[in-house]
Amino acid sequence: MNDQNKMLNGDKSLPKDFFDKNKNTKTAPTIVSVDGKDVPVTGGTPKMRHKQNGQAADSDSDAEDDFVPIDPAELAKFGKPGTKMAAMNWFMQTQKMTVRHSEDGFAEWFHGFISRRGAEKLLKNSSVGSFLIRISESRIGYSLSFRAEDRCRHYMIDQLPNGKLMVVGESKVHRTLLQLVDYLKTHKLSNWNGYLTEPCGQVPGQCDYAELLDESDKEYMDYRTSTMVGSVSIINMYL
């Protein structure tokens, strides 16, 4: 006697055709979503959603802010993945106008393709909280570098499919780099008990993002650089 017959004999309340009418019924399993609702799984692996906490509650809808990587095929249009050329094409085609200030050029904290070591050199004698944001040369995205109490720290900044930005490992999403910076001046990162304070700018007379400028940009920057160098020379005359 099989288990089904044992159950029928042991429980007279079950109709004899109970197992026959249910054996071909397939009910999709369910999982509990981050919203607390049962979601049927109809096949494949359920997409993991980026769980937001209270800090990210003022962003746009959850549907827009799902943490899913950008399709590699979409990134391939910028060039060979992992190359400086791909990163430059991505920046010039999608980022430049959002990073630039309308009249003052790039923000003081913005830097071009400088290495981790180069960022640490710029931040070496800076106060705690001093920071800069640089374009990553080996991936599509940015890097946030800042001076902590004991050393310089570096965090990746990724772009979501909807164009927004987020510090990898954090839950808050931002429409622009400027909004990201402003947020971190008053909100702590999850693993550092401090805030961003002073921007770390360019070395006087140098411009590490010159290759990102077009002709009109260069004319403006040449004027600013020559003015800066001239001012330093005049000051040195009186020292």
TIVEXRO-711388 format. One record per residue (C-alpha): x, y, z. Coordinates in steps of 0.02 Angstrom, whole numbers, padded with zeros to 5 digits, always signed. Layout:
REM residues N
XYZ ...
//
This chain:
REM residues 239
+00000+00000+00000 +00074+00166-00051 +00074+00326+00051 -00076+00399-00041 -00184+00246-00002 -00127+00251+00180 -00183+00432+00191 -00352+00393+00112 -00381+00247+00231 -00324+00348+00381 -00423+00504+00342 -00600+00464+00284 -00634+00649+00254 -00525+00646+00098 -00621+00604-00062 -00554+00455-00160 -00514+00561-00311 -00417+00690-00207 -00245+00642-00274 -00306+00609-00451 -00375+00783-00477 -00225+00870-00396 -00078+00770-00463 -00072+00869-00626 -00097+01037-00543 +00062+01139-00543 +00068+01288-00429 +00213+01405-00448 +00318+01423-00290 +00326+01592-00210 +00461+01698-00131 +00440+01842-00013 +00497+02004-00092 +00584+02147-00001 +00414+02231+00003 +00341+02088+00105 +00229+02024-00036 +00224+01848-00107 +00292+01844-00284 +00261+01689-00393 +00414+01616-00477 +00367+01559-00652 +00538+01504-00708 +00720+01550-00703 +00802+01645-00562 +00709+01790-00483 +00795+01956-00512 +00874+02021-00353 +00819+02197-00316 +00924+02330-00237 +00850+02348-00063 +00830+02528-00012 +00830+02592+00165 +00763+02754+00234 +00908+02856+00167 +00858+02817-00011 +00672+02840+00014 +00668+03011-00067 +00733+02945-00234 +00621+02907-00381 +00517+02748-00390 +00593+02583-00338 +00566+02516-00513 +00686+02646-00582 +00818+02614-00450 +00834+02425-00460 +01018+02384-00441 +01055+02289-00599 +01215+02306-00700 +01213+02396-00866 +01203+02274-01011 +01382+02240-01072 +01318+02257-01250 +01264+02434-01209 +01436+02476-01141 +01525+02396-01289 +01470+02540-01401 +01597+02651-01312 +01744+02539-01358 +01840+02390-01292 +01790+02360-01110 +01922+02402-00982 +02013+02529-01090 +02042+02714-01066 +01966+02749-01238 +01802+02667-01188 +01797+02766-01026 +01835+02927-01118 +01700+02897-01249 +01575+02858-01111 +01616+03018-01021 +01615+03130-01175 +01451+03058-01241 +01351+03039-01082 +01431+03133-00937 +01520+03291-00987 +01372+03409-00993 +01304+03346-00827 +01472+03367-00737 +01515+03538-00806 +01453+03695-00722 +01370+03813-00845 +01496+03953-00823 +01637+03894-00711 +01688+03737-00804 +01709+03579-00701 +01687+03576-00513 +01844+03600-00409 +01838+03420-00347 +01829+03346-00522 +01984+03264-00597 +02018+03171-00758 +02113+03008-00781 +02226+03006-00629 +02280+02847-00541 +02244+02795-00363 +02422+02841-00318 +02404+03009-00404 +02247+03044-00302 +02337+02998-00142 +02479+03115-00186 +02358+03260-00210 +02271+03220-00045 +02430+03184+00054 +02438+03347+00153 +02252+03381+00154 +02138+03384+00305 +02020+03241+00349 +01870+03242+00234 +01959+03323+00087 +01905+03235-00071 +01908+03222-00260 +01815+03123-00393 +01910+03052-00540 +01864+02957-00697 +01908+02773-00687 +02027+02719-00825 +01996+02532-00812 +01805+02531-00801 +01652+02634-00844 +01621+02747-00696 +01706+02859-00569 +01809+02840-00411 +01786+02942-00252 +01950+02970-00158 +01958+03059+00009 +02070+03083+00158 +02020+02983+00312 +02102+02990+00483 +02233+02857+00447 +02245+02849+00258 +02164+02890+00093 +02009+02791+00048 +01941+02751-00124 +01762+02704-00172 +01692+02656-00341 +01546+02755-00411 +01438+02659-00535 +01307+02717-00658 +01139+02628-00657 +01043+02587-00817 +00932+02739-00788 +01084+02854-00786 +01087+02884-00598 +01244+02862-00494 +01282+02773-00331 +01432+02735-00222 +01457+02547-00233 +01402+02468-00069 +01286+02612-00023 +01098+02620-00049 +01071+02802-00096 +01058+02845-00281 +01092+03016-00355 +01046+03101-00517 +01215+03189-00535 +01390+03190-00462 +01354+03360-00385 +01205+03289-00291 +01310+03141-00235 +01444+03257-00166 +01319+03371-00079 +01236+03219+00001 +01400+03151+00071 +01440+03319+00149 +01296+03291+00271 +01273+03101+00270 +01400+02970+00322 +01457+02823+00219 +01409+02657+00297 +01588+02613+00347 +01666+02783+00383 +01617+02897+00526 +01647+03061+00437 +01590+03181+00301 +01663+03252+00142 +01727+03427+00177 +01848+03522+00064 +01870+03486-00122 +02045+03444-00180 +02075+03540-00341 +02205+03548-00478 +02389+03580-00453 +02417+03765-00498 +02468+03781-00679 +02413+03603-00722 +02251+03525-00781 +02232+03336-00773 +02070+03338-00874 +02137+03441-01020 +02110+03295-01139 +01924+03302-01102 +01904+03481-01160 +01852+03541-01332 +01921+03698-01415 +01807+03820-01327 +01846+03735-01161 +02033+03747-01192 +02024+03932-01228 +01935+03960-01065 +02052+03849-00967 +02207+03926-01047 +02145+04095-00988 +02113+04031-00812 +02280+03939-00803 +02380+04087-00868 +02291+04202-00746 +02327+04083-00602 +02511+04063-00648 +02528+04251-00671 +02455+04283-00500 +02575+04158-00421 +02723+04241-00507 +02672+04413-00444 +02654+04346-00267 +02826+04264-00276 +02904+04430-00325 +02854+04502-00157 +02903+04354-00049 
//
